């Protein structure tokens, strides 16, 4: 195996070993052929969303249908591509115009799990048409992985509410604008490990929701005195946590996307 060259990327859920042939999904073929102008014989990097990447050669292409590709070689991702521990974001969906940017950027920052948060003051209710929301977030997560080079596809879960928490949430931090404890200081108080970032809606979490979360072990932390939009707060917190994990986390291997508590 060798390090990955610079090649176009495509998400291929089922990747056989070198010498086998894979089926490239229709939407990925459209990007490779219509946008990047690849033709049969051209090579691209395929990743399966579970940490594997292969160098493939495009073979048969038929307009509007899946394509076949020959798997030529197993490739090694650059070291440090994934965080050493899981980083989960549970966030109240912002307004539709800002939703895609939030999901894509969260994936680029290293999030391993994304959960739509159900909150009393939320501007949108993720329990309405939850499957459509999951499909949307999953599609954006795939595109973000293609762009940023990650091979582990973050899990997109069912909508989650503070009242549904059953297990301990001692790994979780709730962003709260009025708490004097800043997120970097809170992280420095604990040992490196999985982090769950919980971000409420623009109107803030209700007091009873905060009380529920604190009763499960959540800590409150802030990002300073300025008032931030949901997506700005979420991404600032993820960037802070990701940097802390990269600099202080153990070298125990890449995070597993299903390692968080529920």
Backbone as a ProteinNet text record, in pm:
[ID]
protein_1_A
[PRIMARY]
XXXXXXXXXXXXXXXXXXXXXXXXXXXXXXXXXXXXXXXXXXXXXXXXXXXXXXXXXXXXXXXXXXXXXXXXXXXXXXXXXXXXXXXXXXXXXXXXXXXXXXXXXXXXXXXXXXXXXXXXXXXXXXXXXXXXXXXXXXXXXXXXXXXXXXXXXXXXXXXXXXXXXXXXXXXXXXXXXXXXXXXXXXXXXXXXXXXXXXXXXXXXXXXXXXXXXXXXXXXXXXXXXXXXXXXXXXXXXXXXXXXXXXXXXXXXXXXXXXXXXX
[TERTIARY]
84.8	0	87.9	39.4	115.3	23.1	85.2	8.7	-75.3	-185	-278.9	-224.2	-231.6	-200.5	-318.5	-298.9	-408.1	-495	-616.2	-709	-849	-941.1	-1081.7	-1131	-1227.4	-1279.1	-1425.8	-1465.4	-1604.5	-1638.3	-1761.6	-1810.9	-1867.4	-1806.5	-1849.7	-1869.6	-1994.1	-2019.9	-1958.5	-1947.9	-1892.2	-1766.5	-1651.6	-1523	-1458.2	-1444.3	-1375	-1223.8	-1149.1	-1001.8	-951.1	-822.2	-763.8	-783.8	-816.6	-845.6	-993.6	-1075.7	-1219.7	-1279.8	-1408.9	-1480.5	-1588.9	-1604.7	-1704.2	-1807	-1921.3	-2027.9	-2028	-2011	-2009.9	-2152.6	-2210.1	-2348.6	-2371.3	-2496.4	-2531.4	-2494.2	-2524.1	-2494.7	-2345	-2264	-2118.9	-2066.2	-2129.2	-2091	-2117.2	-2231.2	-2263.5	-2156.6	-2107.9	-2004.3	-1872.6	-1835.7	-1708.9	-1709.1	-1819.9	-1825.2	-1869.3	-1976	-2032.1	-1962.3	-1914.3	-1848.3	-1697.1	-1637.2	-1491.7	-1442.8	-1537.6	-1506.3	-1417	-1432.5	-1358.6	-1420.4	-1338.2	-1382.3	-1328.6	-1382.8	-1329.7	-1178.5	-1114.1	-968.1	-907.7	-981.8	-931.3	-941	-852.5	-847.3	-907.4	-958.3	-1013.7	-996.7	-1008.2	-1001.4	-1142.8	-1166.6	-1296	-1280.2	-1376.5	-1377.7	-1514	-1516.2	-1640	-1713.3	-1660.4	-1724.3	-1692.4	-1619.1	-1582.2	-1431.1	-1359.7	-1216.8	-1129.2	-1189	-1110.7	-1109	-993	-984.5	-907.9	-949.4	-886.7	-867.1	-760.6	-741.2	-816.7	-906.2	-990.3	-973.8	-1004	-1002.3	-1141.5	-1195.4	-1330.4	-1336	-1438.3	-1453	-1578.1	-1684.5	-1804.7	-1889.4	-1925.5	-2008.3	-2126.8	-2246.9	-2368.4	-2446.3	-2486.8	-2549.7	-2671	-2673.5	-2787.3	-2789.4	-2681.5	-2678.7	-2548.3	-2549	-2426.4	-2317.9	-2192.3	-2078.3	-2001.5	-1916.8	-1827.3	-1684.5	-1606.5	-1467.7	-1383.7	-1262.3	-1167.8	-1089.6	-1089.5	-1012.5	-867.2	-777.4	-637.7	-547.8	-574	-476.1	-541.8	-497.3	-538.1	-443.8	-498.8	-418.8	-428.5	-329.5	-323.9	-354.3	-445.2	-479	-364.3	-353.6	-249.6	-267.1	-158.1	-170.2	-239.1	-317.3	-384	-508.3	-556	-674.3	-797.1	-810.6	-922.1	-877.6	-971	-942.2	-916.6	-838.5	-809.1	-927.3	-1028.8	-1148.2	-1271.4	-1387	-1511.6	-1546.9	-1602.5	-1649.3	-1789.2	-1886.8	-2027	-2090.3	-2176.2	-2250.3	-2399.7	-2464.3	-2609.9	-2657.9	-2724.7	-2752.7	-2896.3	-2960.2	-3092.3	-3077.3	-3146.4	-3129.8	-3158.1	-3068	-3093.5	-3191	-3212.7	-3299	-3241.1	-3329.2	-3290.4	-3173.7	-3167.2	-3062.1	-2923.3	-2914.6	-2784	-2755.2	-2849.6	-2837.8	-2726.1	-2718.7	-2618.7	-2477.2	-2453.3	-2320.3	-2278.3	-2373.3	-2343.6	-2299.6	-2375	-2343.3	-2209.6	-2190.5	-2065.5	-1944.8	-1952.9	-1839.5	-1813.2	-1919.7	-1901.5	-1824.2	-1854	-1781.2	-1635.3	-1611.9	-1474.6	-1392.8	-1457.2	-1386.7	-1362.7	-1419.9	-1390.2	-1503.6	-1625.2	-1737.2	-1756.9	-1777.5	-1797.3	-1943.4	-2025.3	-2168.1	-2244.8	-2358.5	-2442.2	-2583.7	-2638.8	-2773	-2855.4	-2970	-3059.5	-3121.6	-3114.9	-3163.9	-3306.1	-3393.2	-3530.9	-3534.1	-3571.2	-3573.6	-3705.1	-3750	-3879.4	-3882.2	-3770.7	-3766.8	-3707.6	-3691.9	-3630.7	-3712.9	-3643.4	-3713.8	-3766.5	-3712	-3758.6	-3765.7	-3866.3	-3886.4	-3833.3	-3719.6	-3662.3	-3744	-3846.3	-3929.8	-4034.3	-4048.2	-4134.8	-4052.7	-4093.9	-4020.1	-3874.6	-3852.5	-3715.1	-3631.9	-3697	-3617.2	-3563.1	-3643.1	-3594.9	-3477.5	-3485.7	-3376.1	-3249.8	-3264.6	-3147.8	-3084.6	-3168.2	-3113.8	-3038.1	-3092.4	-3027.6	-2892.5	-2890.4	-2765.5	-2663.9	-2709.9	-2618.4	-2558.9	-2639.7	-2589.1	-2483.6	-2510.1	-2411.7	-2284.9	-2300.5	-2182.7	-2094	-2155.7	-2077.9	-2000.2	-2067.8	-2001.4	-1887.5	-1907.1	-1800.7	-1681	-1706.3	-1596	-1519	-1589.3	-1521.4	-1431	-1478.3	-1402.4	-1282.4	-1300.6	-1194.5	-1098.2	-1132.9	-1040.7	-1063.3	-1167.2	-1194	-1251.9	-1220.1	-1270.9	-1375.8	-1388.8	-1491.2	-1611.1	-1723.5	-1844.4	-1913.9	-1939.6	-2008.2	-2148.3	-2190.6	-2325.7	-2423.1	-2535.8	-2644.4	-2756.6	-2791.4	-2884.3	-3026.9	-3118.6	-3254.8	-3252.3	-3357.2	-3365.1	-3354.5	-3288.2	-3259.6	-3305.6	-3365.9	-3410.9	-3351.5	-3335.5	-3281.3	-3359.7	-3490.7	-3571.8	-3552.6	-3491.1	-3471.4	-3340.3	-3259.1	-3129.6	-3151.3	-3096.8	-3107.2	-2973.3	-2867.1	-2735	-2670	-2559.2	-2483.7	-2432.9	-2429	-2376.5	-2255.8	-2170.5	-2054.4	-1953.2	-1959.9	-1870.4	-1925.1	-2044	-2112.4	-2091.8	-2088	-2082.9	-2195.1	-2270.8	-2379.9	-2333.6	-2341.4	-2304.9	-2412.6	-2368.2	-2461.9	-2398.3	-2465.4	-2400	-2373.4	-2445.8	-2430.7	-2332.1	-2280.5	-2185.6	-2048.2	-1980	-1848.1	-1737.1	-1761.2	-1658.3	-1652.9	-1537.8	-1521.6	-1486.9	-1525.8	-1506.6	-1360.7	-1261.1	-1122.3	-1083.3	-1128.5	-1094.9	-1161.3	-1286.1	-1355.4	-1284	-1242.6	-1174	-1042	-972.1	-843.7	-860	-980.4	-1003.7	-1020.7	-1039.6	-1073.5	-965.6	-971	-878.9	-925.1	-831	-871	-964	-1064.3	-1161.5	-1271.3	-1376	-1485.8	-1549.4	-1595.4	-1660.7	-1794.2	-1899.2	-2029.7	-2058.9	-2080.9	-2113.7	-2263.4	-2333.2	-2477.7	-2504.1	-2572	-2599.4	-2749	-2809.3	-2952.2	-2989.4	-3117.8	-3164.8	-3126.7	-3160.8	-3124.5	-3191	-3306.6	-3372.1	-3318.1	-3222	-3163	-3245.4	-3181.2	-3251.7	-3334.5	-3451.3	-3533.9	-3466.8	-3498.1	-3435.6	-3458.5	-3578.6	-3604	-3520.8	-3492.2	-3405.6	-3262.5	-3215.4	-3081	-3072.6	-3176.1	-3176.5	-3171.3	-3245.6	-3242.7	-3102	-3038.4	-2904.2	-2803.2	-2813	-2720.2	-2741.4	-2864.3	-2889.9	-2829.5	-2798.6	-2733.5	-2581.6	-2528.8	-2383.9	-2325.2	-2407.7	-2354.6	-2295.3	-2193.4	-2135.7	-2173.6	-2182	-2210.4	-2081	-2070.6	-1953.2	-1995.5	-1916.8	-1947.2	-1833.7	-1858.8	-1759.3	-1727.1	-1767.5	-1741.1	-1868.9	-1858	-1975.4	-2057.3	-2003.4	-2077	-2191.7	-2297.8	-2412.3	-2389.1	-2389.6	-2358	-2481.5	-2486.4	-2587.3	-2560	-2663.9	-2651	-2532.5	-2525.8	-2420.3	-2282.9	-2273.2	-2143.8	-2096.7	-2186.7	-2150.7	-2110.7	-2187.3	-2158	-2021	-1989.3	-1862	-1744.4	-1764.8	-1658	-1627.7	-1733.1	-1712.8	-1645.5	-1687.5	-1624.5	-1476.8	-1446	-1306.1	-1222.4	-1278.8	-1207.3	-1184.1	-1288.8	-1276.7	-1184.1	-1192.7	-1106.8	-959.6	-930.5	-791.6	-741	-826	-787.8	-761.9	-846.5	-827.1	-698.7	-669.7	-548.3	-421.8	-426.2	-305.5	-290.9	-404.7	-398.3	-445.2	-514.4	-570.7	-463	-495.4	-401.2	-397.7	-288.5	-274.2	-332.5	-458.1	-521.7	-587.7	-570.8	-632.2	-752.1	-802	-911.5	-1039.5	-1121	-1246.7	-1342.5	-1423.7	-1528.8	-1656.4	-1731.1	-1845	-1960.5	-1961.5	-2071.7	-2033.2	-1928.2	-1876	-1944.1	-2032.2	-2091.6	-2207.1	-2239.5	-2354.8	-2481.6	-2594.8	-2721.8	-2794.9
-120	0	124.4	229.1	353.3	470.9	585.8	705.6	745.2	812.3	846.6	957.4	939.5	1050.2	1147.4	1259.1	1355	1310.4	1269.2	1220.3	1265.1	1269.6	1293	1183.5	1217.7	1123.1	1092.5	969.4	928.1	834.8	843.7	755.7	628.9	515.5	384.5	294.9	268	197.1	57.8	-12.9	-148.7	-152.6	-169.3	-171.4	-308	-384.6	-513.4	-493.1	-599.6	-589.5	-559.3	-521.8	-497.1	-615.9	-584.9	-687.7	-709.1	-667.4	-679.7	-558.2	-566.4	-455.5	-404	-273	-209.9	-136.4	-114.2	-37.7	103.1	201	341	394.2	442.1	490.3	599.4	608.7	701.4	846	891.6	1030.9	1059.5	958.7	976	975	893.4	890.5	1026.5	1086.3	1217	1319.2	1316.2	1412.1	1382.3	1254.4	1218.2	1248	1216.9	1225.8	1363.6	1417.3	1541.9	1665.4	1657.4	1773.6	1767.9	1653.5	1640.4	1590.2	1550.1	1509.6	1386.5	1292.6	1167.4	1080	1000.5	906.9	768.4	662	527.1	522.4	462.3	456.2	553.4	655.7	751.4	693.3	739	688.1	788	733.6	815.2	740.2	813.6	753.6	724.4	601.1	562.9	538.4	587.9	558.9	501.9	411.8	341.4	397.9	504.9	563.7	492.4	382	305.2	302.7	388.3	401.1	342.8	281.7	221.9	314.4	319.5	392.4	309	314.6	237.4	327.8	297.8	359.9	275.9	338.8	266.8	326.3	241	285.7	270.4	379.9	381.1	293.5	209.3	121	158.3	84.1	106	219	314.6	426.9	437.3	443	460.5	576.5	668.5	791.8	761.6	827.1	814.5	687.8	608.4	482.4	468.9	368.8	339.1	291.1	309.5	268.5	158	88.8	-10.5	42.6	1.8	44.1	-71.6	-81.7	-183.4	-129.1	-204.5	-165.4	-207.1	-109.9	-138.4	-150.4	-71.3	-63.6	-11.5	-66.5	-12.2	100.4	211.3	328.2	360.8	429.2	467.4	615.9	649.4	789.4	860.4	991.2	1066.3	1049.1	1042.9	1027.8	1147.6	1120.3	1227.1	1281.3	1213.3	1262.5	1260.4	1154.6	1144.6	1180.8	1229.8	1265.5	1140.7	1150.8	1033	988.2	1072.5	1035.5	1089.1	1032.2	1073.1	1216.7	1287.8	1425.5	1434.2	1446.5	1444	1581.8	1615.1	1740.8	1711.4	1760.3	1755.9	1900.7	1935.5	2076.6	2095.4	2201.8	2238.4	2290.1	2231.4	2275.8	2425	2497.4	2639.5	2655.9	2777	2801.4	2732.6	2695.6	2609.4	2665.8	2797	2857.4	2835.7	2806.8	2791.4	2647.5	2558	2419.9	2343.4	2354.8	2278.7	2319.3	2448.9	2496.2	2442.5	2436.1	2382.6	2237.8	2154.9	2012.4	1989.8	2053.4	2034.5	2076.7	2191.5	2241.4	2154.9	2102.8	2014.4	1888.9	1835.1	1716.6	1751.4	1864.9	1906	1923	1963.4	1985.3	1856	1744.3	1615.4	1550.6	1606.3	1545.6	1400.9	1312.9	1171.1	1128.8	1217	1188	1319.4	1321.8	1440.6	1404.5	1478.7	1450.8	1578.9	1579.6	1695.4	1702.6	1819	1838.3	1893	1826.6	1873.7	1963.7	2089.9	2186.1	2264.1	2302.7	2369.7	2499.9	2572.2	2702	2694.1	2575	2559.7	2624.3	2681.8	2742.8	2636.9	2515.4	2404.6	2279.7	2198.4	2074.7	1957	1897.1	1786.7	1658.1	1651.4	1530.1	1532.3	1644.9	1649.9	1607.7	1503.1	1445.6	1416.3	1338.9	1312.9	1234.5	1145.8	1068.3	1156.2	1255.8	1348.4	1429.4	1471.1	1546.1	1460.2	1334.7	1246.8	1225.9	1205	1186.1	1310.3	1427.2	1552.3	1565.4	1546.2	1559.3	1454.5	1332	1226.2	1260.3	1315.5	1353.7	1463.1	1561.9	1669.6	1617.7	1520.2	1462.7	1390.4	1318.3	1249.7	1351.1	1456.4	1558.1	1624.5	1647.7	1708.8	1615.5	1486.3	1389.7	1385.4	1389.4	1392.4	1513.2	1626.9	1750.2	1756.1	1713.3	1733.5	1615.2	1502.3	1388.9	1285.6	1301	1201	1073.7	959.1	830.3	770.5	825.3	780.2	872.9	816.9	896.3	912.1	1034.4	1052.9	991.5	939.6	887.4	1003.3	997.8	1092.7	1017.8	1059.3	983.9	1038	967.9	1017.4	1145.9	1227.8	1345.4	1305.9	1391.7	1364.1	1481.9	1454.2	1561	1539.6	1646.2	1631.1	1531.9	1525.3	1432.3	1286.8	1260.1	1120.7	1062.8	1143.2	1095.1	991.1	873.5	765.7	741.2	736	708.3	837.6	821.1	936	1020.6	1152.2	1244	1319	1247.6	1311.7	1360.9	1308.5	1355.2	1477.7	1524.2	1629.7	1766.3	1866.9	2006.3	2079.8	2157.7	2236.6	2381	2436.2	2576.5	2664.4	2755.2	2843.2	2981.6	3085.4	3216.8	3285	3247.9	3322	3258.6	3140.5	3078.5	3143.5	3169.5	3233.1	3137.2	3006.9	2909.1	2894.7	2924.6	2913.3	2770.9	2734.7	2597.4	2551.1	2630.6	2582.2	2548.1	2629.4	2603.6	2475.6	2452.2	2329.8	2207	2212	2097.5	2069.2	2174	2154	2090.7	2094	2034.1	1882.4	1825.6	1684.7	1608.3	1477.8	1393	1383.1	1366	1350.2	1230.9	1248.6	1143.1	1195.7	1115	1158.3	1287.7	1368.8	1495.3	1502.8	1539.1	1565.8	1714	1785.1	1927.5	1942.2	2007	2027.2	2176.6	2211	2351.2	2367.2	2453.1	2476.6	2571	2605.6	2695.9	2840.7	2929.8	3070.4	3132.2	3082	3131.7	3070.8	2978.2	2913.4	2794.9	2705.3	2593.9	2645.2	2585.2	2621.6	2574.9	2639.8	2605.8	2460.2	2407.9	2266.9	2173.2	2212.1	2130.8	2130.9	2246.6	2255.3	2173.2	2181.3	2104.1	1954.3	1909.7	1767.8	1726	1807.2	1774.1	1773.5	1869.7	1872.9	1753.6	1707.5	1590.5	1463.8	1463.8	1349.3	1363.4	1472.1	1488.1	1590.4	1660.8	1762.2	1879.5	1940.1	2064.2	2179.1	2297.6	2417.2	2491.7	2546.1	2626	2727.8	2834.3	2939.8	2964.9	3058.9	3096.2	3245.2	3310.7	3452.7	3533.6	3665.1	3750.2	3781.6	3753.7	3789.1	3692.2	3741.3	3657.3	3595.3	3462.7	3390.4	3320.9	3308.2	3224.8	3078.9	2997	2854.1	2792.6	2812.6	2746.6	2801.1	2930.8	2988.3	2930	2922	2865.5	2719.3	2643.8	2501.3	2479.7	2553.9	2534.9	2585.1	2695.6	2743.6	2641.1	2579.7	2478.4	2354.3	2311.6	2194.2	2220.6	2337.6	2369.7	2370.2	2425.2	2428.2	2286.9	2204.5	2067.4	1983.8	2001	1923.7	1958.2	2086.9	2127.7	2069.8	2073	2015.4	1865.7	1794.2	1650.3	1620.6	1700.5	1674.9	1703.9	1803.4	1840.1	1765	1724.7	1659.7	1515.3	1473.8	1339.8	1233.8	1112.7	1001.4	951.8	885.1	827.4	687.3	676	545	499.6	578.6	540.4	628.6	624.1	709.6	677.3	779.5	763.6	676.7	601.3	522.9	601.8	602.7	693.1	651.4	530.8	486.6	477.1	546.1	526	614.1	705.8	798.2	734.8	791	744.3	802.1	748.8	796.8	878.7
0	0	0	-64.4	-68.8	-37.1	-14.1	14.9	-106.2	-80.5	-186.2	-274.9	-407.6	-497.6	-500.3	-568.4	-583.9	-700.5	-670	-771.6	-734.7	-831.5	-796.8	-703	-615.7	-517.2	-543.5	-507.3	-519.9	-404.8	-358.3	-251.7	-313.7	-279.4	-329.2	-207.6	-168.1	-41.7	-32.4	-145.5	-143.9	-228	-160.7	-229.9	-215.5	-324.1	-316	-309.3	-281.7	-281.4	-422.4	-433.9	-566	-659.3	-783.2	-882.8	-904.1	-807.3	-820.9	-888.3	-913.6	-976.7	-883.2	-884.3	-798.3	-883.2	-822.1	-886.5	-829.4	-916.2	-874.6	-882.9	-771.5	-773.2	-877.1	-922.4	-1029.9	-997.6	-875.4	-842.9	-843.9	-806.4	-809.3	-952.3	-1037.6	-1179.1	-1243	-1211.3	-1269	-1235.5	-1111.2	-1072.9	-1145.1	-1149.5	-1213.1	-1362.3	-1428.3	-1574.8	-1622.8	-1563.6	-1615.5	-1560.5	-1435.5	-1375	-1395	-1361.2	-1369.7	-1505.4	-1590.4	-1728.7	-1737.3	-1644.9	-1654.9	-1763.5	-1828.3	-1931.2	-1898.4	-1959.1	-1932.8	-1949.3	-1849.4	-1845.8	-1746	-1707.6	-1609.3	-1468.6	-1380.9	-1243.8	-1145.2	-1035.3	-927.5	-796	-684.7	-551.9	-504.5	-462.3	-406.9	-257.4	-178.3	-35	1.2	101.4	133.9	255.2	315.3	432.3	562.3	554.8	674.2	695.5	623.4	645	535.8	433.3	325.1	203.9	136.8	10.2	-90.5	-215.1	-322.4	-444.4	-519.5	-649.9	-752.4	-827.4	-923.3	-1063	-1161.4	-1300.9	-1359	-1407.6	-1462.5	-1587.2	-1593.9	-1710	-1790	-1769.9	-1849.6	-1790.6	-1874.4	-1832.4	-1927.6	-1871.5	-1949.6	-1890.9	-1972.6	-1926	-1837.1	-1718.6	-1629.4	-1547.4	-1552.4	-1478.2	-1399.7	-1309.9	-1235.5	-1331.9	-1293	-1375.1	-1303.5	-1378.5	-1319.6	-1323.7	-1223.2	-1216.4	-1165.1	-1214.4	-1169.7	-1051.3	-941.3	-823.3	-846	-847.7	-880.8	-758.1	-655	-546.5	-419.4	-305.3	-175.4	-137.6	-90.8	-58	90.8	140.7	282	294	384.1	407.1	478.2	462.7	535	685.6	761.2	907.2	970.6	1075	1147.2	1080.4	976.4	906.1	996.3	1076.4	1170.1	1311.1	1389.6	1528.4	1611.6	1718.4	1801	1886.5	1902.5	1978.1	1905.4	1938.6	1873.9	1909.4	1811.3	1829.9	1771.1	1859.2	1816.4	1830.8	1735.2	1739.3	1744.8	1848.8	1859.2	1854	1745.9	1720.2	1671.6	1719.7	1670.5	1527.8	1430.7	1290.9	1275.5	1210.7	1185.2	1068.9	1028	913.7	790.2	697.2	584.5	504.5	490.3	408.8	468	598.6	664	704.5	675.6	722.2	651.6	519.9	445	484	497	534	670.5	764.1	896.8	888.7	817.9	810.2	740.9	627.8	553.7	637.4	700	778.1	900.9	962.7	1078.3	1038.8	920.8	872.7	845.3	782.9	754.2	881.6	989.5	1116.9	1193.7	1146.2	1208.5	1284	1278.8	1350.7	1307	1403.4	1373.5	1384.1	1439.4	1452.6	1453.4	1382.3	1373.7	1414.8	1510.2	1559.9	1558.9	1487.6	1494.9	1634.9	1695.9	1831.6	1829.8	1903.6	1920.6	2042.9	2023.4	2133.4	2131.3	2248	2259.7	2181.1	2178.6	2110.4	1969.8	1917.7	1786.1	1675.5	1576.7	1463.9	1367.9	1376.9	1292.7	1379.2	1351.4	1427.2	1346	1387.2	1308.4	1312	1398.7	1399.9	1288.9	1221	1103.7	983	918.4	804.6	843	948	993.5	892.2	814	717.5	607.3	564.2	462.4	515.6	641.9	702.3	709.2	750.6	758.4	621.8	520	384.3	338.7	369.5	332.4	400.8	532.3	606.5	561.6	535.6	490.7	354.7	265.2	132.2	144.4	228.6	247.1	314.6	405.5	471.8	371.5	277.3	173.3	90.2	48.1	-34.3	41.9	170.8	250.8	263.6	283.1	290.5	159.6	48.5	-81.1	-92.9	-44.6	-58.7	34	160.6	260.1	270.6	210.4	209.1	316.7	400.6	504.6	442.3	503.5	456.3	549.7	670.5	765.3	754.7	711.8	695.1	829.7	874.5	1002.6	999.5	1112.4	1125	1144.4	1075.6	1097.1	1168	1288.9	1372.4	1359.7	1425.3	1440.5	1524.3	1515	1602.2	1749.4	1826.1	1967.7	2051.7	2167.3	2256.4	2394.3	2472.6	2608.5	2693.3	2672.5	2750.4	2714.8	2597.1	2555.5	2606.7	2672.5	2722.1	2831.9	2812.1	2910.2	2979.1	2900.5	2957.1	3007	3074.5	3124.2	3007.7	3029	2928.5	2983.7	3056.6	3118.4	3015.7	2892.3	2786.7	2715.5	2754.7	2679.7	2741.6	2653.5	2695.4	2623.4	2699.7	2645.3	2633.4	2512.4	2496.9	2559.5	2645.3	2715.3	2724.6	2673.9	2664.1	2797	2902.3	3028.5	3125.7	3094.4	3187	3174.1	3285.8	3278.1	3234.2	3244.6	3208.1	3056.3	2998.2	2853.8	2813.7	2691.5	2644.6	2651.8	2609.2	2620.2	2763.9	2859.3	2999.9	3048.1	3007.4	3046.6	2991.7	2866	2806.3	2877.2	2917.8	2984.4	3122.2	3176.9	3308.5	3302.3	3184.6	3173.7	3097.6	3108.4	3033.5	2889	2794.3	2654.6	2637.2	2557.2	2531.8	2442.1	2419	2332.4	2382.7	2289.3	2322.5	2249.1	2320.8	2261.7	2281.4	2171.5	2176.3	2150.8	2243.7	2232.1	2215.5	2105.7	2072.9	2052.9	2133.6	2124.8	2012.4	2002	1896.5	1925.3	1832.9	1848.7	1971.6	2011.2	2131.3	2258.4	2244.4	2360.5	2408.8	2480.4	2543.1	2660.7	2681.4	2795.4	2924.2	3034.7	3162.3	3199.6	3172.1	3205.7	3119.6	2995.1	2909	2962.5	3005.4	3062.8	3190.6	3273.9	3398.8	3370.3	3268.6	3230.3	3188.5	3107.1	3059.6	3173.8	3262.1	3375.9	3468.1	3479.6	3563.6	3506.3	3375.4	3310.8	3308.1	3365.9	3373.5	3280.3	3200.4	3109.2	3186	3126.9	3179.3	3086.9	3141.9	3062.5	3034.9	2914.5	2878.4	2773.9	2764.8	2669.4	2573	2480	2379.8	2386.2	2494.9	2508.3	2513	2524.5	2546.8	2421.8	2302.6	2180.6	2157.7	2091.6	2057.9	1920.7	1914.5	1791.3	1735.8	1605.4	1543	1577.5	1559.3	1592.4	1520.6	1388.5	1310.8	1344.4	1376.3	1414.3	1546.8	1644.2	1774.5	1761.6	1683.1	1667.2	1604.8	1501	1431.8	1514.2	1587.3	1675.7	1784	1839.1	1943.1	1886.7	1767.7	1706.6	1677.2	1624.8	1595.5	1722.2	1829.1	1957.8	2009.3	2007.3	2057.1	1970.3	1838.3	1747.4	1768.1	1785.2	1809.5	1940.9	2043.3	2173.5	2160	2086.2	2069	1992.5	1891.6	1812.7	1892.2	1978.7	2052.6	2184	2245.4	2376	2373.9	2266.4	2260.6	2248.9	2295	2283.6	2141	2106.8	1973.1	1971.4	2012.3	2023.3	1895.7	1787.9	1661.7	1632.5	1506.6	1467.4	1542.2	1560.8	1633.2	1554.8	1626.8	1564.3	1570.9	1462.4	1454.1	1543.3	1595.9	1680.6	1826.3	1867	2001.8	2106.4	2067.8	2162.4	2235.5	2352.5	2427	2367.2	2411.6	2356.8	2461.7
[MASK]
++++++++++++++++++++++++++++++++++++++++++++++++++++++++++++++++++++++++++++++++++++++++++++++++++++++++++++++++++++++++++++++++++++++++++++++++++++++++++++++++++++++++++++++++++++++++++++++++++++++++++++++++++++++++++++++++++++++++++++++++++++++++++++++++++++++

